[in-house]
Amino acid sequence: MYDFHTHTLLSDGDLLPTELLRRMQVLGYTVVGITDHVDAGNIDETLVSLGRVAKSAHTMGIKLLRGVEITHVPPVEIPDLARYAKENGADIVVVHGESPVEPVMPGTNHAALSCPHVDILAHPGLITEEDATLARKHNIALEITARGGHNRTNGHVARIAEKTGCLMVVDSDAHHPGDLMSGRDREIIAAGAGISSESLKSLLSTEGNEFFNRFT
């Protein structure tokens, strides 16, 4: 199993990165993206800190993707910050999308999906077909999220993604130990979003997952 979107006490999560990794190892995850919230003020420290736990992840048999979630940054700044993240060691760049439960600046989805350095648009809310088409063009995945509140629009996101042919991922956006998903939890989140049973196997696994192939 994978989870490309998690948080630690490097931002607003409860766990040390190593404790998060250990808990995910026990649950059966083999690929974990730690993607703490960043802006221009803390991005360097976050990436350096994640680099220090890469050995622990390897020892646990987990492929750690050092990442960031660019959060509440003005849309005009997103492309430069995403590029900076990749140039300074980020394996994966997530952008905090226009969730219906937070005051994300309008235009954030469009700016993120126009940027080739972004990998995932997290909880994109009522994303438009126009922006989803940009996601397909740049191979950016739209997130189906387990996070309470953010997940209110999962059905809309899945429908738009399937209509436009863009990639999807299923993530926890975990901040607390209780947010981590079992295999069954992941199936329920995806099926509850309206994703067909035929698509679930490749969507939920790293095997045959088109999005994951970029990290192998």
For each residue, the residues with C-beta under 8 A, 3 or more apart:
1: 27 28 29 30 31 183 186 204 205 206
2: 29 30 31 32 33 169 205 206 209 212
3: 6 24 29 31 32 33 171 172 174 180 181
4: 31 33 35 65 67 92 94 119 120 141 169 171
5: 33 35 69 94 120 122 143 145 169 171 172 173 174
6: 3 13 20 24 32 33 34 35 171 172 173 174
7: 10 11 12 13 34 35 36 37 69 173 174 175
8: 11 13 15 16 17 20 34 36
9: 13 14 15 16
10: 7 13 17 34 36 45 46 49 50
11: 7 8 36 37 38 42 46 69
12: 7 36 37 175
13: 6 7 8 9 10 20 36 174 175 176
14: 9 175 176 177
15: 8 9 19 20 23 176 177
16: 8 9 19 20
17: 8 10 20 21 34 49 50 53
18: 21 22 53 56
19: 15 16 22 23
20: 6 8 13 15 16 17 23 24 32 34 174
21: 17 18 24 25 32 34 53 56 57 60 62 64
22: 18 19 25 26 60
23: 15 19 20 26 27 177 180
24: 3 6 20 21 27 29 32 62 180
25: 21 22 28 29 60 61 62
26: 22 23
27: 1 23 24 180 181 182
28: 1 25 183
29: 1 2 3 24 25 32 62
30: 1 2 61 62 63 206
31: 1 2 3 4 62 63 65 206 212 215
32: 2 3 6 20 21 24 29 57 62 63 64 65
33: 2 3 4 5 6 64 65 67 91 92 94
34: 6 7 8 10 17 20 21 50 64 65 66 67
35: 4 5 6 7 67 68 69 92 94
36: 7 8 10 11 12 13 46 67 68 69
37: 7 11 12 68 69 71 96
38: 11 42 43 46 68 69 70 71 81 85
39: 42 43 70 71 72 73 81
40: 43 73 77 81
41:
42: 11 38 39 45 46
43: 38 39 40 46 47 68 81 84 85 88
44: 47 48 88
45: 10 42 48 49
46: 10 11 36 38 42 43 49 50 68
47: 43 44 50 51 66 68 85 88 89 90
48: 44 45 51 52 89
49: 10 17 45 46 52 53
50: 10 17 34 46 47 53 54 64 66 67
51: 47 48 54 66 89
52: 48 49
53: 17 18 21 49 50 56 57 64
54: 50 51 57 58 64 66
55: 58 59
56: 18 21 53 59 60
57: 21 32 53 54 60 62 63 64
58: 54 55 61 62 64
59: 55 56
60: 21 22 25 56 57
61: 25 30 58
62: 21 24 25 29 30 31 32 57 58
63: 30 31 32 57 215
64: 21 32 33 34 50 53 54 57 58
65: 4 31 32 33 34 91 92 215
66: 34 47 50 51 54 89 90 91 92
67: 4 33 34 35 36 50 90 91 92 93 94
68: 35 36 37 38 43 46 47 85 90 93 94
69: 5 7 11 35 36 37 38 94 95 96 122
70: 38 39 73 78 81 82 85 93 94 95 96 112
71: 37 38 39 96
72: 39 96 102 103 104 105
73: 39 40 70 77 78 81
74: 77 78 105
75: 78 105 106 107 108 110 111 112
76: 111
77: 40 73 74 80 81
78: 70 73 74 75 81 82 95 108 111 112 115 118
79: 82 83 111 114 115 117
80: 77 83 84
81: 38 39 40 43 70 73 77 78 84 85
82: 70 78 79 85 86 93 95 112 115 117 118
83: 79 80 86 87 115 117
84: 43 80 81 87 88
85: 38 43 47 68 70 81 82 88 89 90 93 117
86: 82 83 90 93 117
87: 83 84
88: 43 44 47 84 85
89: 47 48 51 66 85
90: 47 66 67 68 85 86 93
91: 33 65 66 67 215
92: 4 33 35 65 66 67 119 120 215
93: 67 68 70 82 85 86 90 117 118 119 120
94: 4 5 33 35 67 68 69 70 118 119 120 121 122 143
95: 69 70 78 82 108 111 112 118 120 121 122
96: 37 69 70 71 72 99 102 104 108 122 123
97: 104 108 109 112 121 122 123 124 125 127 143
98: 104 106 108 109 124 125 126 127
99: 96 102 104 122 123 124 125 149 150 153
100: 125 126 149 150 152 153
101: 149 150 152
102: 72 96 99
103: 72
104: 72 96 97 98 99 108 125
105: 72 74 75 108
106: 75 98
107: 75 110 111
108: 75 78 95 96 97 98 104 105 111 112
109: 97 98 112 113 121 124 125 127 128 131
110: 75 107 113 114 131 134
111: 75 76 78 79 95 107 108 114 115
112: 70 75 78 82 95 97 108 109 115 118 121 140
113: 109 110 118 121 131 132 134 135 138 140
114: 79 110 111 134 138
115: 78 79 82 83 111 112 118 138
116: 138
117: 79 82 83 85 86 93
118: 78 82 93 94 95 112 113 115 121 138 140
119: 4 92 93 94 140 141 211 214
120: 4 5 92 93 94 95 140 141 142 143 169 171
121: 94 95 97 109 112 113 118 124 127 135 140 141 142 143
122: 5 69 94 95 96 97 99 143 145 150 171 173
123: 96 97 99 143 145 147 150 151 153 157 173
124: 97 98 99 109 121 127 131 142 143 153 157
125: 97 98 99 100 104 109 153 157
126: 98 100 153 156
127: 97 98 109 121 124 131 132 142 153 156 157 160
128: 109 131 132 160
129: 132 133 160 163 164
130: 133 134
131: 109 110 113 124 127 128 134 135
132: 113 127 128 129 135 136 142 160 161 163 164 166
133: 129 130 136 137 164 166
134: 110 113 114 130 131 137 138 140
135: 113 121 131 132 138 139 140 141 142 161 164 166 167
136: 132 133 139 164 165 166 167
137: 133 134
138: 113 114 115 116 118 134 135
139: 135 136 167 211 214
140: 112 113 118 119 120 121 134 135 166 167
141: 4 119 120 121 135 166 167 168 169 211
142: 120 121 124 127 132 135 157 160 161 166 167 168 169
143: 5 94 97 120 121 122 123 124 157 168 169 170 171 173
144: 151 154 157 158 168 169 170 171 189 190 193 195
145: 5 122 123 150 151 154 170 171 172 173 189
146: 151 170 171 172 173 174 179 181 185 186 189
147: 123 150 151 172 173 179
148: 151
149: 99 100 101 152
150: 99 100 101 122 123 145 147 153 173
151: 123 144 145 146 147 148 154 189
152: 100 101 149
153: 99 100 123 124 125 126 127 150 156 157
154: 144 145 151 157 158 189 192 193
155: 158 159 192 193 194
156: 126 127 153 159 160
157: 123 124 125 127 142 143 144 153 154 160 161 168 193
158: 144 154 155 161 162 168 193 194 195
159: 155 156 162 163 194
160: 127 128 129 132 142 156 157 163 164
161: 132 135 142 157 158 164 165 166 167 168
162: 158 159 165 195
163: 129 132 159 160
164: 129 132 133 135 136 160 161
165: 136 161 162
166: 132 133 135 136 140 141 142 161
167: 135 136 139 140 141 142 161 210 211
168: 141 142 143 144 157 158 161 195 203 211
169: 2 4 5 120 141 142 143 144 203 211
170: 143 144 145 146 186 189 190 203 204
171: 3 4 5 6 120 122 143 144 145 146
172: 3 5 6 145 146 147 179 180 181
173: 5 6 7 122 123 143 145 146 147 150 179
174: 3 5 6 7 13 20 146 179 180 181
175: 7 12 13 14 179
176: 13 14 15 179
177: 14 15 23 180
178:
179: 146 147 172 173 174 175 176
180: 3 23 24 27 172 174 177
181: 3 27 146 172 174 185 186 189
182: 27 185 186
183: 1 28 186 187 204
184: 187 188
185: 146 181 182 188 189
186: 1 146 170 181 182 183 189 190 204
187: 183 184 190 191 200 204
188: 184 185 191 192
189: 144 145 146 151 154 170 181 185 186 192 193
190: 144 170 186 187 193 195 200 203 204
191: 187 188 194 195 197 200
192: 154 155 188 189
193: 144 154 155 157 158 189 190
194: 155 158 159 191
195: 144 158 162 168 190 191 199 200 203
196: 199 200
197: 191 200
198:
199: 195 196 202 203
200: 187 190 191 195 196 197 203 204
201: 204 205 208
202: 199 205 207 208 209 210
203: 168 169 170 190 195 199 200 209
204: 1 170 183 186 187 190 200 201
205: 1 2 201 202 208 209
206: 1 2 30 31 209 212
207: 202
208: 201 202 205
209: 2 202 203 205 206 212 213
210: 167 202 213
211: 119 139 141 167 168 169 214
212: 2 31 206 209 215 216
213: 209 210 216
214: 119 139 211
215: 31 63 65 91 92 212
216: 212 213
